Amino acid sequence: MKKPRVLLDSGAYTVSRKGKQIDIKKYARFIQDNGKFFDGCFNLDVIGNGKASYENWLKLKSLGVETIPVFHNTTDPKFLKRYMDETDYIGIGAIANLNTNLRILHLNNLWNNYIIDPATNKPRVKTHGLGLTNVSIMTAFPWFSVDSFTPVISAVWGSILLPTMTSDGKFDWLDVNIYRVSDQANAKAGTTRNYLSIPQRSQQRYVQLMEKLGFNLGQITYQEKRPRRGRKDKTTTLPDTMFDLTKPSDSSIKTLANHWEERMRWNLTVWTRLQRRLPDIKTYMGVSTTTHLGIFEMVKPNIDILISYAYLSDNIWEAIKKYIA
């Protein structure tokens, strides 16, 4: 069985949201000391500033560190051209938060006008899509690699991945959707597809699939929320129909409905089946804690991972080295 691969992200976006910065010299030193463990390391980009990102990329090169530059959709295309002239592997970022239509428009422009060589109809460079889960977008362009946090994040927030069921009752593993099965985070049922909206016959087929793969769905019911008394005697109404979990009598029984770790293990299991059908694309799954990594270890085949420098602690770094050993 092959050893899992690891990509290192700088975490620039994560820390920028907190109003902080990463020390570029410390980042360079970490890569110099540990570069052998990574498939590649991303540049310390500056969100929304193409010039500063390019200068950081050059600065890291001057410090003896080769990184993968990241081009953002809000950046002047001249920086994309520079990267393509000077390296053979680039990342395309700032697309995860766009809706599907905007992502496709943006990516069509980049691929057709810059990345694809019209003489050969092939990419001029290897291209990585940051934060890509949409399979139709993965397969619409000749990506070299992509990464995603969706299977992990969805599990934490009460949802699971399910392959679409075809008219003849088979599963399409290249068409995966997200369904809410838990009241985790007390979110509205309508914010994602909800499992109880699936026809009963299809639900039975999904339960059979779950049991075949060693999972227990658990029990899911609706609960109508009643108005409640607000501040200053004002009556307020809670959001529309919410998910309510009917827990099993034995709370030690972990199900997809009552335990985020089980949901994550399920989502990763679904993801491995999707990966098998994308043989030409390297896919990396984002991981940020030792607990997450422990769940990754339960899933076979091994899942390639992306770790953010911003999340790295001594504990998780030692766990990653053990995971890829």
N, C-alpha and C positions, 0 to 999 in steps of 0.2 A: 504494500500500500504506500502510495506516495506521501511524502511529508508535506504538510500544509505550508503555503507561501504566505508572506506578510508584506503589506505595504505600510509605509509610515506617512501619515498626514501631519502637517505642522500644527494643526489646531488653531490657525490664525483666525478663522471665522468664530470659533467658540470663544476665544479670549477677547476678541474685538467687541462682542456683544456685552461683555462685562467691563468694557472700558479699560482693558489691560493690554499689555504687549508681551511678546516672547522675545527674549534676548537672542539675537541672531548668532552671536558667537557661541553661546551655550548650545544652541540647536546644532550648529556646525560641529561642535566638539562631540556631541552625542552621536551624530552620524559617523564621524571619523572613528569613534570607538566601537560602534555597533553595526556599521553598514553591512557587514557580512551576513547579518540575519535577515536583511530585507531584499525583496524583489526590486524595490525602488522607494525613493523618498521624495515627497513633494516639496516644492519651494515654499518659503515663508512669504506667502503672498499678502498683499495689503488690499483689503476688500474695497472695491470701488476706485482703486488708484493703480492704473496700468503702469505708469512710469515708476512708481515706488516698488511695485512688484517686480518689474524687470530689473531695477537696480539691486534689489535683494537677491535675485537669481544670480546676477553678476558678482555680487559680494560673496555669496556662498562659493561660487567657482573660484574666486580669488583666495578663499580659505581652504581650497583643496577639496571641496564637496560638490559632487554632481547631483543635481536634483531635477525633478520633473516640473517644469513650469506650468502654471495654471492660468488659462485665459478665461476671463469672466465675460458674460454676455453684455455687460455695461461698459466694456473696455474698448478703446479704439483698436480696430482691426490691424493697425500697423504693428502692434505688439505681437499679435498672432503671427504675422509674417516674419517678424524678427526671430521669434522662437523656432519657427519652421525652418528658417535659414541656418540656425545655429545648433539645433538638436534634433533627435529623431523620435522623441517621445514627449507628448504634451498632454495636459489635462484640460478638460472643458468643465468649468464650474459655474456656480450661480444659476443653475437651471432647475435644481430640485424644487424650488419654491414657486416656479411658474406653472400655470395650468397646462394641461396636455397640448392644447392648440398653440399656445405661445411657445412652448418648448419645441414643437415640431417646426414652427415658422423660423425660430431662431437657429435651430440646428440645420434645417434645409439651407439657410443662407450660408452658414459656416462651411458645411460639407461641400455644397455645390460650387461656391465661389472661392474657396480658399484651400480646403484640405484635399479634395479629390483632384488628382492630376488628369485633366481632360485627354491627354495623349494616351494614357494607359487605363483610365477609368478606375484607378486604384489610389488609396490614400498616400499622400506624400510622406506622412509620418505615422507612427503608432499613436493612437489616441485613446485616452482614458475618460470615461464619463463619470463625474463625481455625483453621487447621490442618485443613481438611476435604478429604478425598480420596474418601471413600465416596460413589459416585455416587447410590446409593439415598437417602442422606440429603440430598445436594444437591438432588435432584428432589422430595423429600417435603415441602419447605418453600419458601416464596417468597423465597429469598435474593436480595438485590440483588448481593452479591459474596461470593467465598470465596477463600482462599489455601491452598496446599499445598506442603510440602517433600518429599512422598513420592517423586515421580519422580526427584528429585535424590539423596536419601538412599538409596533402593533401589539406584540404580546404583552408588554408592560401596561399598555392602555386598553387591555380587555378584548383584543381582536385576534382572529386567526386567519391564515391564508387558506383558501380553498380553490382547487382547480375547477374550472367551469365543467359542468356536466353536459355532454352532447345529447342529442335527441334519442340516441340509442342506449343511453345510460352509461356511456364510457366517460373517462375523465380526460380533459385536455390540459395537460400539465404546462403548456405554453400560454395558457390564458388563466391567470391566477387573480382572484379578487379577495378583498379584505372584508370579513364579516365580524360584527361585534357579538360576543358570546357572554360578556360579563358586564356588571355594573361598575367596574373599576373606574375610578376618577369621577363617578357620578355624571357621566357625559350623556347628552341627548341620544336617544336611539336613532334619530334621523341623521346624525352626522356621518355615519357610514352605513353600508348595507347591514341589516340585522339578520341574524341567523334564522329567527322565527318567521321571517318573510319568505323563506324558501319553501316551496311546496312540500307537503308531508312525504310524498313518495321519494322525492329527492333527498330529504333529510334522512330517510331510512338508508339510502345508498351511501350517504356521507358517514353515517354512524358505522355502517359495515366496513367502510374504508378505514376509519379511525381504529376500530377494534382489530382489524387485520394488521395494522401497523403498530399495535400495542398501546393504544390511547383510549381514554374514557372521556366522552363528551361531558357527562354530568347533566344536571337539570337546570333548565333556563325557563323562567316565566316572566310575564309582564306584571307590573304593579302600577296602578294609576295613582299618581300623587295628588293629595288633597290640598286645597288652599291652606295657608298657614298665616298666623298673625305676625305682621312685620313690625317695624319700629313705629313708635308713636301711634299704636293701635290701628295702623294701616294694614289691610289684608293684602297679602301678596300671594302670588301663585307660582309654584315651582314649575320648571320647564315641562314640556309635554311628556308623554309616556316615557318612562325610564326603564332600563333593564333592572330586574331584581333577581338575585341569585338564590335559588333554593338549594341550600347546602346539604350534602349527604349527612346522615346521622353520625357517621364516623368521619370527623373532620380531618383525620389523617389520610383519607383517600384523596389523592390529588387528581383532579379532573381538569379538562380544558376550561370549564366554566368557573372553577374556583381557585385556580393557581396559575400565576403568570409564568412560572418556570416551566410548567407543562405546556403552556401555550407557546413558549419560545422553542421548546424542544420540537413541538409539532411543526411550527413555522420553518425551522431549520431543516426538518425532514422533508417538508414540501419543497423547500428551496433546492435541496440536493437533487430532487427529481427534475426540477426545472433546469438545473445546471447541466444535467446529462444531455439535454436537448439543445444546449448552446455550446457545442464542442469547440467552436472557433473563437469564443469570447472568454477571457479570464474573468471570473467573478469573485469579488472579495466582499466579505460581510463585516460591517463595522462592529467592533466590540469595545467596551469601555470599563468593564469591571472584572474582577476575578470570578465573581458569581456567574456572569455571562459566559466566561471562558470555560467554567466547569460544565455548563450545559452544552457548549460546543463539543466538548470531549465525549459526550454521550452519543453524538450523531456520527454516523459513518456513511459514506467516506468522509475523510477529514475536510473541513471547510476552510478555504483560504480566507484570511482576515485582514482588515485594515484597522490600525490603531492610531489614535491621535496622540501626538507628543504632549498636547495639553492635558490629556488624561493620565499620562504615564506616572506611576509611582513605583517604588522599588518592588512592591508586592506583585503588581500586575506585570511588570517587566520580567520578573523571575518566572511567573506563571506562563507567560508567552514563550519564553525560551524553553520551558519544559514541554509546552504544547507542540512546538515545532521540532523538538529533538528527534 
